[in-house]
Amino acid sequence: MPPPPAPPAAPPRRLVVAITGASGAAYGLTALRLLREDPGVETHLVVTRGARATIREELGTPVPGLAALADVVHSEGNLGASIASGSFRAHGMLVAPCSVKTLSGIATSCADNLVVRAADVMLKERRRLVLLLRETPLHLGHLRLMTAATEAGAVVMPPVPAFYAHPKSLDDMVEFTVVRALDLLDAGTAPIPRWRGNDAPPRTPHP
């Protein structure tokens, strides 16, 4: 008797990664690198025009080299891309870094480019949208935009350093923030320190 057919492979979990023109291009680069290590994730990348200049200035990395870390790359102006439709099954989206201009578009549903349109799709389909907003200090207009985006369902996550993780370098600080952001999207394979509570029993060492 022939063996039973193998079960169909699980479809990939699609994540959209957008890099906008705010300072902090390393967050987007690190997200792509970590997601590349997760075999169950298919990444869809959008890089804005402003981000291209920031990437050259901060990373010294050409955009084609960065784009090679993604499974699919979309043009910022292509509003007919797959990720612009709610019928395209995507698990969530990370905007890293997120500029105030992009935040404004998301908060007001002004989808004049693919980043904002894809983010708007995530919100209307009740999917997870994480925004690594890079701006400081904040004025009242910024705060109102953050409130509006949060009320619509986005997670606004300013990339604040976590000193309790005892980072040894700038790369450590960036990676910790990105791992936390990916954790919100149930993605990534990098371990993350988790608080066990001060009343948790001590761990039993392995023999």
C-alpha positions as CSV (number, residue, x, y, z in Angstrom):
1,M,0.0,0.0,0.0
2,P,1.5,3.4,-0.9
3,P,2.2,5.8,1.9
4,P,-0.3,8.5,2.6
5,P,0.4,11.8,0.9
6,A,2.3,14.3,2.9
7,P,0.1,17.0,4.4
8,P,0.3,20.3,2.6
9,A,2.8,22.8,3.8
10,A,1.5,25.6,6.0
11,P,1.3,28.9,4.0
12,P,3.9,31.5,5.0
13,R,3.0,34.2,7.4
14,R,3.3,37.4,5.5
15,L,4.6,40.5,7.2
16,V,4.9,44.0,5.6
17,V,8.0,46.0,6.6
18,A,8.0,49.6,5.7
19,I,11.1,51.9,6.1
20,T,10.3,55.7,6.0
21,G,12.5,58.8,6.0
22,A,12.8,59.3,9.8
23,S,16.2,58.8,11.4
24,G,16.6,55.2,12.5
25,A,17.0,53.2,9.3
26,A,18.9,50.6,11.3
27,Y,15.6,49.5,12.8
28,G,14.2,48.5,9.5
29,L,17.5,46.8,8.4
30,T,17.6,44.8,11.7
31,A,13.9,43.8,11.3
32,L,14.6,42.4,7.8
33,R,17.7,40.6,9.0
34,L,15.9,39.0,12.0
35,L,12.8,38.0,9.9
36,R,15.2,36.5,7.3
37,E,16.1,33.9,10.1
38,D,12.4,33.0,10.5
39,P,11.6,30.4,7.9
40,G,7.9,30.7,8.4
41,V,7.7,34.4,7.5
42,E,7.4,36.0,4.0
43,T,8.5,39.6,4.1
44,H,7.1,42.4,1.8
45,L,9.2,45.5,1.9
46,V,8.4,49.1,1.0
47,V,11.0,51.8,1.1
48,T,10.0,55.4,0.8
49,R,11.9,58.1,-1.2
50,G,12.8,59.8,2.0
51,A,14.1,56.5,3.5
52,R,16.5,56.0,0.6
53,A,18.3,59.2,1.5
54,T,18.4,58.3,5.2
55,I,19.6,54.8,4.4
56,R,22.6,56.2,2.5
57,E,23.3,58.7,5.2
58,E,23.0,56.5,8.2
59,L,23.9,53.0,7.0
60,G,26.0,53.5,4.0
61,T,24.1,50.6,2.5
62,P,22.6,50.8,-1.0
63,V,18.9,50.1,-1.1
64,P,19.2,47.1,-3.5
65,G,21.5,45.4,-0.9
66,L,18.9,46.0,1.8
67,A,16.1,44.9,-0.4
68,A,17.8,41.6,-1.0
69,L,16.9,40.7,2.6
70,A,13.1,40.8,1.7
71,D,11.1,38.2,-0.2
72,V,9.1,40.7,-2.1
73,V,9.8,44.4,-2.7
74,H,7.1,46.9,-3.7
75,S,7.4,50.4,-5.1
76,E,6.2,53.2,-2.8
77,G,4.0,54.5,-5.6
78,N,2.4,51.2,-6.6
79,L,-1.1,51.5,-5.1
80,G,-2.1,48.4,-7.1
81,A,0.4,46.2,-5.2
82,S,-0.9,43.0,-3.5
83,I,-0.4,44.5,0.0
84,A,-2.8,47.4,-1.0
85,S,-5.8,45.0,-0.8
86,G,-7.5,43.6,2.2
87,S,-8.0,40.3,0.3
88,F,-4.3,39.7,0.4
89,R,-3.7,37.7,3.5
90,A,-1.0,39.5,5.5
91,H,-0.4,38.8,9.2
92,G,0.7,42.3,10.2
93,M,2.9,45.3,9.4
94,L,5.9,47.0,11.0
95,V,6.8,50.6,10.1
96,A,10.4,51.0,11.2
97,P,11.2,53.8,11.6
98,C,7.9,55.7,11.2
99,S,8.2,59.3,10.3
100,V,5.6,61.9,11.5
101,K,4.6,62.4,7.9
102,T,3.7,58.7,7.7
103,L,2.0,58.7,11.1
104,S,-0.1,61.7,9.8
105,G,-1.2,59.8,6.7
106,I,-2.1,56.7,8.7
107,A,-4.0,58.7,11.4
108,T,-6.0,60.5,8.8
109,S,-6.4,57.7,6.2
110,C,-4.7,59.8,3.6
111,A,-3.3,56.9,1.5
112,D,-1.3,58.7,-1.1
113,N,1.5,56.1,-1.1
114,L,1.8,52.4,-0.6
115,V,3.1,52.5,3.0
116,V,0.0,54.4,4.2
117,R,-2.4,52.4,2.1
118,A,-0.9,49.1,3.4
119,A,-1.1,50.4,6.9
120,D,-4.7,51.5,6.3
121,V,-5.5,47.9,5.1
122,M,-4.1,46.5,8.3
123,L,-6.3,48.7,10.4
124,K,-9.5,48.1,8.4
125,E,-8.9,44.4,8.4
126,R,-8.2,44.4,12.2
127,R,-4.6,43.2,11.7
128,R,-1.6,44.2,13.9
129,L,0.1,47.4,12.9
130,V,3.2,48.5,14.8
131,L,4.7,52.0,14.3
132,L,8.2,52.7,15.6
133,L,7.7,56.5,15.7
134,R,11.0,58.4,15.6
135,E,10.5,62.0,16.7
136,T,11.4,64.0,19.8
137,P,10.4,66.2,21.4
138,L,6.7,65.9,20.7
139,H,4.3,68.8,20.3
140,L,0.5,68.6,20.7
141,G,-0.1,67.9,17.0
142,H,2.2,64.8,17.2
143,L,0.4,63.6,20.3
144,R,-3.0,64.0,18.7
145,L,-1.9,62.0,15.7
146,M,-0.6,59.3,17.9
147,T,-3.9,59.2,19.7
148,A,-5.9,59.0,16.5
149,A,-3.7,56.1,15.2
150,T,-4.0,54.3,18.5
151,E,-7.8,54.7,18.5
152,A,-7.9,53.3,15.0
153,G,-6.0,50.2,16.2
154,A,-2.3,50.8,15.6
155,V,0.4,50.2,18.2
156,V,2.6,53.2,18.6
157,M,6.0,52.1,19.9
158,P,8.6,54.8,20.1
159,P,12.0,53.0,20.0
160,V,13.0,53.8,23.6
161,P,16.2,52.1,24.8
162,A,15.7,49.4,27.5
163,F,18.7,49.9,29.8
164,Y,17.5,47.0,32.0
165,A,18.7,44.7,29.2
166,H,22.3,45.9,29.9
167,P,23.1,46.7,26.2
168,K,26.8,46.7,25.4
169,S,26.5,48.5,22.0
170,L,24.2,50.6,19.8
171,D,23.5,47.4,17.9
172,D,22.3,45.7,21.1
173,M,19.9,48.6,21.7
174,V,18.5,48.5,18.2
175,E,18.1,44.7,18.2
176,F,16.3,44.6,21.5
177,T,13.8,47.2,20.3
178,V,13.2,45.3,17.0
179,V,12.8,42.0,18.8
180,R,10.2,43.6,21.1
181,A,8.4,45.0,18.0
182,L,8.5,41.6,16.2
183,D,7.2,40.0,19.4
184,L,4.1,42.2,19.0
185,L,3.6,40.6,15.6
186,D,4.3,37.1,16.8
187,A,7.3,36.9,14.5
188,G,11.0,36.5,14.7
189,T,13.2,33.8,16.3
190,A,15.6,35.9,18.4
191,P,15.1,35.3,22.2
192,I,13.9,38.1,24.4
193,P,14.4,38.5,28.1
194,R,11.0,38.2,29.8
195,W,10.1,39.3,33.3
196,R,9.2,36.2,35.5
197,G,8.1,38.2,38.5
198,N,10.0,38.8,41.7
199,D,8.0,36.0,43.4
200,A,8.8,33.4,40.7
201,P,10.6,30.2,42.0
202,P,14.3,30.0,41.0
203,R,15.0,28.0,37.8
204,T,16.2,24.5,38.3
205,P,19.6,24.1,36.5
206,H,19.8,21.4,33.9
207,P,21.9,18.4,34.9
